[in-house]
Amino acid sequence: MDASKNIYWKKVVFIFVFGLVGILSALPMIPKLVATSGQEAPMPIGLVQAISTLQSSVILFAMVMLGAWSSPKVNLGAPILDSYLRRSFTVTTLKPILTSALVGGILGGMLILLFYQFSKPYLPTEFLENVEDFTPPLYTKIFYGGITEEILIRWGLMSFFVWGAYRLTQSKGAEVRAYNYITGILLSAIIFGVGHLPAATILSPVLTGGLVLYIIIGNSIFGIIAGYLYWKRGLEAAIIAHITAHTVMTLGEKIA
């Protein structure tokens, strides 16, 4: 195996393992979800968790491979991981990525908190009560929300959408134009928001229009920020920003 293929497969393994840690961190939430739904699990909770882990791992692997295939075709990537695998990592590689990620994460966390306060009067009472009881632990927010979700949505879906928009609107070999990245950012952000609706149906018996808009718009707000960071600074910037946003929201909730 030549050096480039060796680095390629090492990258795939690294990203998959990071994502898998996030999947495992979310397992304690499954019993809470079942309890909140008010229905008995159709099988032992341990088996539900095992099946959930297997399904999530298959989806994760598919998204890792999709991102590994499509991201280099549109100049997207994971610069910190790449430089580490190529043994060329320096602090100068990290500094602009970290700065942008922290700013984006703080901004994203504050915007989501503000949007929640604005939306609160329009949300079902039972949803608000269940949200307080169902709040995942910080480690799940960090590992699943911060890492796994970014691998699935930005690395996998956004990379593919940008490539798809590029191939539909430009000739092969042409420089990828900004509107392709913007298309990918918006599509992946909306899917990121819609992907949170199943959890909302468990937390609220009634899926009102206000709740649907809150879930989609609230999550899309950060999805746009993370997508922009992925475009300009790489996957690690989106991950660090997502972790920062969750930290800001957790601190904001405690202060409130």
N, C-alpha and C positions, 0 to 999 in steps of 0.2 A: 504493500500500500504506500503510495507516494505521500509526501508531507502535507499537501493540500487536502487530500482525502482524509488523512489521519486527523487533521485539525477539524474538518467538517464533522466527522463522527464524534469527536470529543465534544464539540459544541452541542450537538444534538443530545448527547448523554447528559452533559451539565445542565442544559435547559430543562430537560425532562425530569431530572432528579430534583431540581429546585421546585418545579411545579408539583411534583409528587409530594414533597414535604408539605406544601400548602393543602393538598387534598387530604392528607392524613391529619392535619391540624383541624380540619373541619368536622372530623368524625364525631366528636363529642356533641356537636350541634344536632345530630340526627335524632337522638331520643327527645330533645327539646322540641324539635319540629313535630314529631309524632304526638307528643303530649299537647302541644298547642293546637293541633288540628282537631283534637277531641275524638279521634278515631283510634281503634286499636291497630297495631301493626299486623300485617297479614302473616308475618313470620317472626321468629326471634330477632331482637334488635341487632344482635351480633351478626346474623346472616344478612340483615338489611344493610348494615355497615360494610360488610364484605362485598356485596353486590354493588353497592354505591361506589366503593373504591375501585372495583374492576371497571365499571362503566366509565367513571370519571378518568381513569388512567388511559383507557382506549381513546377517549376524546382528546385528552391531553397529548398523547403521542401523535395523533393525527394532526393536531394543530402545530405541534413542534415541527413535524416534517413539512407541513404546508408552509410554515414560515421560513424554514431552512431552504426550501426550494424557491419561494417567490421573493423573499426579502432582498437577496443580492441582485436580482434582476431590476430592481427599482431603487437601488442604493440605500436600502434600509439595513440596519444591523444592530449588533451588540458590541460596541467599540471596546468597552472595558474587558469583556470576556475574550474578544478577539486578540487584544494586545497581550492579555495574560497567556493565552494558548500559544501565541507566537513569541512569547518571552520578550516583549518589547514594552511592557507596561511601565509608565512613569507617572509621577504625581501630576505632571502637566496634562496628562490624559484625563485624569480624574477631576481636576479643579473646575473647568467650565461645565462639565456634566453635573457635578454635585451642586454647584451654585444655581444653575437653571432648575434643577429638580427640586431643590428646597424652596425656591421662590414659587414655582408652580404648585407644589404641594401645599404650602401655606395658603396661597391664594385660593386653590381649589377647596381646601377644607373650610375656609371662612365663607366662601360663596355657598357651599352646601348647607352650612349651619344657618346662614341668612335665609336661604330658600326654604328651609324647613320651618323656620319661625314664620315666614310669610304664608306658607301653605297650611300651617297647623289648623286654622279655623275651618278649612275646607276638607279636612281628613276625618274619616269615621272614628268615633270615640274608641271602639274596640281595637282598632288598628293602633292607635296611640298608646293604649294600655298594654297591648301585647308587645309592642316595640320595646317598651321599657323592660319587660320581663325576658325578652328574647335576645337582647343585645349580646352578640358573640364576644368572647374574651379577646383581649388585645392581640394575643399571639395568633388567633385565627384571622383577625383583620389584617395583620401584617403578612402572614405567610400565604393565606389563601387569597385575600383581597389584593394585597400588595404585589405578590409574585405570580400566583397561579392565574388570576384573572388577566394580568397584563400579558402573560404568555399566550393565553387563549385568544384574547381580543386584539391586542396590538400586534404581537409577533405573528400569530396565525391569521386572523381575519383581516386586519387592516393591511398587512403586507399583500395578501391575496387581492383585496379590493383595489389597492393602488395599482397592482400589476394588471388587473382586469380592465380598469379604466384606461390605463396606458395603452394596452393592446387594442382597445376599441377605438381610441381617438388618435393614436399616433402610429407612425410606421416603426417597425422594429429597428433598433439601433439609434433612434433619435433620443435626444436628451429628454428625460422625464420632466414634464412641465408641472408647475405648482398646483394647477387645478386637479390633477390626478391624486395628489396627496390630500388635498382638501376633500375630495370625494371619498377617499378611503377613511379619512378621519371622521367625517360626518356619518357615513354608513356604519362604521364599527361602533361609534358612540351611541347611535340609536339602538343598535342591537344589544349593546352593553346595558342600556336602560331597559329595553323590553325583556332582557334575560332575567331581570329582577322581579318581574311580575308574578311568576309562580310562587315565590316566597310571600309576596303580598297577599295572594289568595288564601294562604294558610293563616296569616296574621289578621285577616279581616274577612268576615263572612260575606260582606258586600263589597264588590269591586266597583266603587263609584268612579265617575268621570274625573273628579278631583284627585282621587287616589292614583288612578292610571297616569294622569298628567304629572303628578308629583314624582312617581317612581321613574317614569321615562325621562322627564326633563331634569330631575335632580341628579340622576346618574349620568345623563348625557353631558351635563355641565362639566363634570370632571373628565368624562371620556374625551371631550374636545381638547382639554388641557393636556391630558396624557398622550393623545394622538399627536399633538403638535410637538411635544417633547420627544416622542419616538422618532418623528420625522427629522427634527433638527439635532437631537443629541443622542439618540439611540435607545434601545430597550431598557438599559439600566436606569436612564433618566426617568422614564415612565414608571418604573418599579419604585425608585426612591421617592418620587413625587406621590405615588399612591400610598406608600407607607407613611409619608409625612402628613398627607391629608387625613388619614385615619387617626394619627396621633393628635393632630389639631382638633379634630371632631371629638375625640374622646376627652381631651382636656376641656373643650368648650362645654360638653355635656356635664362634666363634673362641676365646672364653675357655675353653670346655670342651675 
